[in-house]
C-alpha cells in the first residue's frame, strides 16, 4: 500500500503532460481505500483468532483493545456504560429498582416463598412496558394452569414422597427442555409443577403451595409492570434516535479536523485526529440499535430511518480520520489553493449537513439544507493525491448523509413528527 501510494505521488508530480488524468487518480484513491479496508479486516481476524495481534496493529487508535488486559477491558466497558444514554445502564437501573421493590414488598408482607416475587421480576421484566405486559399475561395464565395441575397432584398423591421423587426427573426434563420451545406460558406452568413435586419431598405440602406461588408471581408481575411503566417504558425507540444524533454530532468535527490535518503543507506522516469519543458514541449507538431491533417484531411497523446508513457514515468518518493521515507520502506543498479552498468549504458543508440530519433524528427544527454533494474538486489546477483522497472521502460521506436524510423525509400522508 505504501509502495502504491509512492507511485501515485511520483506519477502526479511529473511533468504536466505525463500526469495521469484526474479520473485515474480517483480510481487509485478508491483502490487504496479498499486495500485499507481489507487490511483492517485482516488485523481484526488476527486478533479474534489469536487474542493478540501477531504483527503491530496500526493505527493503534482503532485497535486500542488489542493491547489491554481483560480487567482493563471490563473496566472500560463498565465505565463507558455508566451514563443514562446507555440502554444497558437503563436496563440495569430498571432491574435493580424492580428487585429492590420486590424484596421490600415480600419482606413487609411476609409472603411465603417470597423469593418467587424476585424471580418473577427478574424473568418477566422486558425492555418495554408493552413487552412486559405481554410476558406477564402469558406467565400468569401459565401459572394458573400449572397451579391447578399441581394442586390436583398434591391432593391426589398426598404424602407419597416416593412418587414425587419418581416424577421429579421427568417433570424437570419436560419443564427445562420443552418450556423454552413451547413458550413462556408453558414454561411457567411446567415450572409450577416442578416446584410442587420438589417441595413435596422436603416437607408436607397442601394445595396452598400453588396458591402461594400464584400470589408471589402476580405480585412480582405487578412490580415488573410498574417498573416498566415508570422507567423508560418505550425501550430503545427514543434512545436510538438520541444515540444516533449524538454519534453524528460527535463525528462531524472530525471531518474538518481531518481536512485541515491533510491540507497542512508539512511533509511526513500527519497526526490522526482524536477519535475515541466518537468510538464511545458509536458503541452506545450500536447497543441502542441492537435493542431497538430486538424490540421490533419482524412483521411490525419499522422505523423509517436508515440506521445502517448512520452507522456506516460514522464508521466512514472515524476510519477515514485515522487512515488518511497515515499515508504521508505526499508533496510537501500539499494541495493547490483551489483544491484546498474546495476541501475546506466541503468540510464545512458536511458538518452543517450532519447537524441537520442529527436535528431531524431528534425531531428538532432542521437548519437550511447546505450544498454538500460535490461532483468533483476543481480540475483546472493539477490535482494531487492529497486533494483526490479528500475528495473521494468527503464525496462518499456526502452521499451517505443524503441517503440518511432521504430516509427521514416523511412520506405523503404521514405525520413528520411520528416515529
N, C-alpha and C positions, 0 to 999 in steps of 0.2 A: 504493500500500500504506500509506503514511503517512497519507494522507487517510482511507482506510478505517479505520485504527486510531484516528484522531482522532474519527471519527464514533462508533465503538464507545464510546470513553471518554465522549464528550459524552452519548450516549443512556443509558449506565449511570450517569451522575452526575446525572440529572434527578430529579424528584420520584418517590417510591416508586410511585405509581400509573401513572407513564408509563415506567418502566424495562422493557426487553424481558425476556421470560422467560429463564430460565437455559438452556433448550434452544436458544433463538435465539443466545445468546452462544456456546454450544458450537459450533454450526454456523458462526458467524462466525470462531471460532478455527481451525476446520479449513480454512475458505476461505483464511484468512491463511497457514496453513502450506502449502497447495497453491500459493498465489501465490509464496511464498518459494522453494519447490522449482523452480517454473518460472523464476524469476529467476536461480537458480543455474545451471540448465541453459543459459540464455541466455548468461550470462557465460562458462561453460566452453566452449561452442561458439565464442564470440567469440575466446577465447584460442587455441583449437585452429586456427581459420581464419587469424587474423592474427598469431599468435605472441605478441602483447601485447594486453592489453585496450584497446579503443578508448575506454572510459569507466572511471572508477575502479572497481576490483573490490573490493567490500565483502561480507563482512568480510575484512580482509587476512589474518587467521589461516587462513582456508580457502583463499584463492588466493595463498598465500605464494610459490608457484613462479613466478607471472606476472612478478615484478619482479626475479628473479635471473638472472644471466648464465649462459651454458652451462657454463663451468668451475665455477662455484659449485654449479650443479645436479648436475654429475657428482661433485663433492667430497662433497656431502651424500648422494648416492646410495651412494657407496663407503663413507663413514664410517658411514652408517646400517646397512650390512650387515656391518660388522666386529663380529660377535657370533656365538657358537656357536648362537644361537637363530635364525639366518638360514639358510634352506635354500640360498640362493645361496652363502653362505660355506662351508657344509658341502660342497657340490659342488666348490667351488674347492679346498678343502683335499684332498678325496679325489683330484681330478685331479692336483694338484701332487705329492702323495705317490706316486701311480702313475707319473707321468712321471719323477720323481727315481729311483725304484726301477728303472724300465726303463732309464734312462740308465746307472745304475751297473752293472746286470747286463750290459747289452750291451757296455759297455766292459771289464768284468772278464773276460768270456768271449770277448772279441774276435770277436763274431759278425759274419759278413759281412752288409753292408747292415743294420746294427743299427738304423738309423732306423725300419725297419719295426716294430720292437718298440715304439717310442714311438708310432708311428702306430696300432698295434693298441690300445694302452692308451687313446689319445685317442678313437678312433672306436667302440670296443666297450664302453667304460665306460657304465654306466647308473646311475640314482639308487638302485636297489635291487639286492641280491645276486641275487634271483630273475630280474630282468630282464636282468642282466649275464650270468647263466648261459645264458639263452635266446639272447642275442645271440652269445655265444661258441660255442655249439653250431652255430648256423647258419653263423657265419663260418668255423669250422674245416672243416665239411662243404663249404662252397662253395670254400674254398681247396684242399681235397684234390682236388675235381673239376677246378678250374682248373689245379692243378699237373700233373695227368695230361695234360690237353689241351695245356698249354704245353710239357711235356716231349716229348710226341709231335710237336709243331710244330717244336721245336728239332732233334730228331733227324731229322725228315723233310726239313726245309729246309736244314739245315746252315748254311753261311756265306753264303747268298744274301741279302745285305743289301738288295738292291733289292726283293725280295719282302716282306721285313719292313717296308720303307718304304711299300709299297703297302697292306699290311694294317693299318698303324698307325691311319690315319684312320678306316676303318670300325669297327675294333675299339674305338677310343676313343669313337666316337659311340654304339655299342651299349652300352658299359660305363656311360657317364655319363648316357645318356638312358633306357635300359631298366633299368639296375641299380636305381635308386631305386624304379621302378614294380613290378618283379618281386619285390623283397625283398632282405634282407641277404645271403642265401646266393648269389643270382645276382650281386649286385653284387661280392662278394668273388671269385667265380670269374672274372668278366669282367675285374676289375682285375688279377688274377694273369696273365691272358693279355696284357693291355696292358703290364704290366711286362716280360714276356718279349719281346714284339715291339719294345719301346723299347730295352731293354738290348742286344738282339742287333745293333742298328745301331751301338752305341758300341764294343763290344769282342766278341771271340768268346766265346760262351757255350755251356754244355752243359746237360743236364737237371738238373745240380746247382743251377742257379739256382732252379728250382722247389723243390728241397729246402731251400735256404737260406731262401726266403720262408716255406715251411711252418714251419720251425723258429722263425723270428722271430715269426710270427703266433701260434703256440702259446705261445711264451714271453710275449709281450705279453698274451695272453688269460689265462694263469695269474696274472700280476701284477694284471691288472684284477679277476679273481675274488677274489684275496686282499684287495685294497683294498676291494672291495665287501663282503666278509665282515667285515673289521675296522673299517671306518669307516661308521657309520650304515647297517647292512645293510637296515633296514626302510624306508629312504627317509623320506618325509614323513608316514607313517601316524601315528607317535607325535608328531612335531613339530607337526602340525596341531592335535592336542589341547592341547599345551602353549601353542602360539601363540594359540589362541582363548581359552584360560583366562587367559593374561596380558593379552590385549586387554580382556576383560571386567573384570578386576581393575583395570586402569588407567583404564577409563572410568567405573567405578562411583562414585568420589568426585565426579565432575563433576555427578552428579545432585544431591547435597546442596549443593555449591558454587553451582550454578545456582539452586536453590530459594532459598538464602539471599540471593543477589545480587538476585533479583527481589522478595523479601519485604522488602528494606530500604526504609524509608519515604522515602528521599531521592528527590527529583524528578530529572527529566532522564534522559539515557541512562546506562545502567549498564555498567560494565566487564565484558567477557565473560571467563569463566574461561580458564586456560591449557590449550589442547588439543593442543599439538604433541607431547607424549609419547604421547597417545592416537593421534594420526595416525601416529607412528612405529610403534607396536604394530600398527596397522591394516595398514600396508604389509607388515610381517613376516607377519602372519596371512594376508593375501591371497596372498603368494608361496607360503606353505606349502600353502594350499588349492589353488592352481593346480597345483603339483607333485603333490599328492595325487591330484587328478582325472586328471592325465596318467598317473600310475602305475596307476590303477584301470581294468581293462578294462571296456568298455561292458557286457559280459554277465557281469562278475564280481560277487562279493559286495560290496555297497556299505556304507559306514559308515552306521549308522542315525542319527547325529547330523545335525540340520538346520543345516548350516554356513551356508547362505544366511541363515537367521534370525539367527545370531550376528553376521554381518557387517552385516545390516540394523539390528540393535539397537545395535551400536557406532556406526554412522553416525547413527542417530537421536539418540544421546546427544551425539556430537560436534557435529553440525549444530545441534541444539536449544540446546546450551550457547553457541553463537555467535549465533544469530539471535534468540532470546528476549530477551536483554538489550538488543539494538539498538533495540527499539521502546520508547522511554522515555516515550511519551505516556500516562502513567497518573496517577491521582490521587496527590497527594503522600502521602496517608495509607497507601497500599499496601493489602494485603488486610486483611479483618476478622480478629479474633482467632481465630474458629473456623476460617476458611479457612487462616490461617497455621499453626495447630496441625495441621490435617489435612495440609497440604503437607509440613511437617517430618516428621510421622510416616510419611507415604507414602514420602518420600525415604529415610528410614532403612530402611523395609521393602524398598525396591527395592535398596538397597545389600546388604542381607542376602541377598536373593534372587539377586542377581548373584553373590555369593560362593558361594552354594550351587550354582549352575549351574557355576561355574568348578571347584569341587571335584568335581562329577560328571564333568566333562570330563577331569580328571586322575586319575580313579579313587580320589579321596580320600573319606574318610567325610564325607558332607554334613551340615550343621547342620540344625536343625529348620526345617520349611517355614514361613516367615512369611506373613502375610496381606498380599499385595501387589497384589491385583486390586480396586482401589476401584471401586465403582459410580459414585459421583459425590461431589463435595465437599459439605459441609453447605450446604443451600439455605435454612435458616431465616433466615440473615442475607443482606442484599442482596449478591449476588456482584459482583465487579469483573472487568473484562477480564483483570487480572493473575492472579487466582486461577483463572479459567476456562482461560487459556493453560497454566498449570501443570498443571491437572487433565487437560486433553486430552493434553498431552505425556507426563505420567507414566502415565496410564492406558494409552496406546498402548504405552509401554515395558513395562508390567506384562504386557500381553497377549503381547508378543513373548517375554519371558522365560518365561512359562508355556508357550508353544509350544516353545521350546528344551528346557525340562525334560521335557515330554511326549515329545519325540523321543528323549530319553536314557533313558526308562524301559524296562527290559528287557521283552521280550515273553515270554509264558508258555513255559517250557521252554528258555530260553536262559540262559547264564551272565551275570550282571550285570557281571562284570569283562571280558567279551570285547569286542573292538573297540577 
